[in-house]
Amino acid sequence: MIKIYKKRIYCQTDSKWEYKLSVENEDNLTCPVDKNHKVNKNSISLVEIYEENKIKIETENIPFKSQGTKGRYQMKSKAFDCPAKACIDYTWNYSYPISIISGYLTTTESMHGDTITIDFYKKESDGILEKSTSKDDKSIFVNEAFTKNINIGNYIKIFTNTDSTDYIHINKINDNELLLDTQIDFKFEKGTCIKYIVRFCEIEVGSAGKYDIGANNLNTLYLPVDTNIIFSYDNKSITLQKRPVFYLEFFY
């Protein structure tokens, strides 16, 4: 019986997803539009398998099946106390790799207008500046290895022992040049460290209830061992302490 595999890969040259059909279940994809385009190899995922009268939707990205999750399901919750008029970061990780299926946030009426972000960070993903920057620059040059592990739409922070930018949104990647959506606040020298985060969630709380995060995503999100999950809560109230609860569904 012939199987046809539909896979997708993110083309960094065109800044969009491309899809390829093949009878081979290949992992080393190039861009189907132009094999010379720069692609993010970590973005390769299997979308569907076509057989006679059958479509199979995979649940995990292809590069990560060989990295350790066993497909065992688990759901965990985390509750956080945030004092009035405070912005607090809570960080935790797992000592084994996980593939996130979805997350849920439960909120109350008192949380209306508060903001929540959930980020993923692993120190091994850090990079360095290849060229010095000036204040108000909106582009930076980074080491080549760093560009292979990042995607547009996520965030970087440039930092030293004395100065640090806020998290800056990546708008475009041109080889080892990153185009940013805001200007850099400080001058940084060549060799300065760059922190990279993947943003899972960024919301302003509206009405009370449950917020589904990633529930409509066909693929899971893989986190290697000891990846930090950073839950940030900005409590706008000047009198009330808040207690958001975050639920996480994942394979491990």
Secondary structure, 3 states (H helix, E strand, C coil): CCCEEEEEEEECCCCEEEEEEECCCCCCCCCCCCCCCCEEEEEEEEEEEEECCEEEECCCCHHHHCCCCCCCEEEEEEECCECCCCEEEEEECCCCCEEEEEEEEEECHHHCCCEEEEEEECHHHCEEECCCCCCCCCEEEECHHHHCCCCCCCEEEEECCCCECCCEEEEEEECCEEEECCCCCCCCCCCCEEEEEEEEEEEECCCCEEEEECCCCCCCEEECCCCEEEEEEECCCCCCCECCEEEEEEEC
